[in-house]
Amino acid sequence: MTVHSGGKVGKAGKTLGSKNSSKSAKSKAGKILAVHKAKKH
């Protein structure tokens, strides 16, 4: 899998990868990544 750095998607990936992110932050990040994947991949 490609690692995105910077931007909204990179932030979302870091949030999901981080162990100390809150659940709401993770679900938001998951949504951002899902939308990105649907559009770009």
VEXTIVO-370927 format. One record per atom (N, C-alpha, C): x, y, z; atom name. Coordinates in steps of 0.05 Angstrom, whole numbers, plus 5000, padded with zeros to 4 digits. Example, Ala and Ser with C-alpha at 12.3 -4.5 7.8 and 13.67 -1.06 7.14 Angstrom:
2
 east north   up atomo
 5264  4886 5156     N
 5246  4910 5156    CA
 5264  4934 5156     C
 5257  4955 5142     N
 5273  4979 5143    CA
 5258  5001 5157     C
//
This chain:
41
 east north   up atomo
 5017  4976 5000     N
 5000  5000 5000    CA
 5018  5025 5000     C
 5009  5044 4985     N
 5024  5069 4984    CA
 5021  5085 5009     C
 5042  5096 5019     N
 5040  5113 5043    CA
 5038  5142 5033     C
 5017  5155 5041     N
 5013  5183 5034    CA
 5025  5200 5055     C
 5039  5221 5046     N
 5050  5239 5065    CA
 5039  5267 5060     C
 5032  5281 5080     N
 5022  5308 5078    CA
 4993  5309 5069     C
 4981  5332 5071     N
 4954  5336 5062    CA
 4934  5322 5080     C
 4909  5324 5072     N
 4887  5313 5088    CA
 4888  5283 5090     C
 4895  5270 5068     N
 4896  5240 5068    CA
 4919  5230 5085     C
 4942  5243 5083     N
 4965  5235 5099    CA
 4959  5238 5129     C
 4945  5259 5136     N
 4937  5264 5164    CA
 4918  5242 5173     C
 4899  5236 5156     N
 4880  5215 5163    CA
 4893  5188 5167     C
 4913  5182 5150     N
 4928  5157 5153    CA
 4943  5156 5179     C
 4955  5179 5186     N
 4970  5180 5212    CA
 4951  5176 5235     C
 4928  5189 5233     N
 4908  5186 5255    CA
 4900  5157 5259     C
 4894  5144 5237     N
 4886  5116 5239    CA
 4909  5098 5249     C
 4934  5105 5241     N
 4956  5089 5249    CA
 4965  5093 5278     C
 4957  5116 5289     N
 4965  5123 5316    CA
 4949  5108 5336     C
 4962  5099 5357     N
 4948  5083 5377    CA
 4932  5100 5397     C
 4940  5126 5399     N
 4926  5142 5419    CA
 4907  5162 5407     C
 4897  5157 5383     N
 4876  5174 5371    CA
 4849  5166 5383     C
 4832  5186 5385     N
 4805  5180 5396    CA
 4789  5166 5375     C
 4767  5152 5385     N
 4750  5137 5367    CA
 4737  5155 5346     C
 4728  5179 5354     N
 4715  5196 5335    CA
 4735  5206 5314     C
 4759  5211 5323     N
 4780  5220 5304    CA
 4785  5198 5283     C
 4786  5173 5293     N
 4791  5151 5275    CA
 4769  5146 5255     C
 4744  5149 5264     N
 4722  5145 5245    CA
 4722  5166 5224     C
 4728  5191 5232     N
 4730  5213 5213    CA
 4752  5208 5193     C
 4775  5199 5203     N
 4798  5193 5186    CA
 4792  5170 5167     C
 4778  5150 5177     N
 4770  5128 5161    CA
 4752  5136 5138     C
 4734  5155 5144     N
 4716  5165 5123    CA
 4732  5180 5101     C
 4751  5197 5110     N
 4767  5212 5091    CA
 4783  5193 5073     C
 4794  5172 5085     N
 4810  5153 5070    CA
 4792  5137 5051     C
 4769  5130 5060     N
 4750  5114 5043    CA
 4742  5130 5019     C
 4736  5156 5023     N
 4728  5173 5001    CA
 4751  5177 4982     C
 4775  5180 4993     N
 4798  5183 4976    CA
 4803  5158 4959     C
 4801  5135 4971     N
 4805  5110 4957    CA
 4785  5107 4935     C
 4760  5113 4941     N
 4738  5110 4921    CA
 4744  5129 4897     C
 4754  5153 4903     N
 4758  5172 4881    CA
 4783  5166 4865     C
 4805  5160 4879     N
 4831  5160 4867    CA
 4842  5132 4859     C
 4832  5111 4872     N
 4844  5085 4868    CA
 4825  5065 4855     C
//
